[in-house]
Amino acid sequence: MPQLAAHIQSQPESGIRLITERAWSTPGAIVLSVGEPQFELAPHVTEAAIEAWRRGDVRYQANAGIPALKQAITATYERDYGVRVADEQVMVTAGAVQGMHLALSLVLGAGDEILIPDPGYTIFEMAPHLLQARSVRYPLLPENDFLPSVADIEALITPRTKAILLNSPSNPLGSVIPGPLVEEVYELARKHDLWLISDECYSAFTFGEPHVSPTTIDTDGRVFAVYSFSKTYGMTGVRLGWVITPPGMSHTLNAVQESTVSCINPPAQWAGVAALTGPQDYVTHARDFYEKAAAEAAAALAPRGFRFLTPSGAFYLWLDVSHLSKGDVHAWTLRFLDEAKVGLAPGSAFGPHGEGWVRISLAGDRAELLEALSRIPAPAD
């Protein structure tokens, strides 16, 4: 029998999926291991997709996306960041996961290295591995408020390094990288002539610390920024996102897109147009909800002696459970699910520096969140 490619046989799995699918199949479990917004889609977004189906707008489209969506994206970008990007710099993708894979496939070859955050989202390791590249982790440490250290990143650069990956607001941490630090990392990439891949899927949700995109300071075309409709507008299963790319790459981008997904389905794209150009009540409501959830979770945990990172963005809380996990937080989350009927994402799924921590989603029902937190034994108990 033929064998799968060697690198595929060692493809990493998602520790988040493992615990979440087990939690979904556990009767009565409170599932806080996955980032799934609970709100219904805005009606004008749903109607836009339905109308596209009704009028038969289901044919092949341009690789990079329909003009109306690309124009809506560039207008939104100018509104939010004060920077005008050309329509040809926008590539519409099947969610941020495909957008990230697209960006990485343009800059990484077999044996190349990319520096990724640890803790960091699972696909930061999975996608480069699929390209036969190597992910090298730079630490995000509690003593540094889980923010990247430029010195730590620079120490890991080798002749094989091709790119640095940033994620702000962070999944799983909920941290937001301050503007001056974003500039420092960009200057480091420029110093060593590296690409900078920026995951900005949670950019709509920050609490106090403003989101700063490195695209706004990119003067020499080295930044790819990845965005998603999934979190901002609750369109997780629609699979729609986009990438802001350096200028002058449209032909190459089209060729790569053609060889993977060809184009994104038109009804989803029209839903994206409606989401960006219509009322933004969903975004405002979601942001307020997540900020309040973070505050209530912190108020419930702090008096009990827990150590945690109060999020300044996204919708996750990063909680230290090392007093319970005893060096194997993955195994502990499985036991805790069986015993307490609560699904939490093990920190080790996000990298070795996540050992002893768990990621808790703040996106679900508030009463269920507080009940789940009350079931976690505290250091002081």
Order of alpha helices (4+ residues) and beta strands (2+ residues): alpha-alpha-beta-alpha-alpha-beta-alpha-beta-alpha-beta-alpha-beta-alpha-beta-beta-alpha-beta-alpha-alpha-alpha-beta-beta-alpha-alpha-beta-beta-beta-alpha
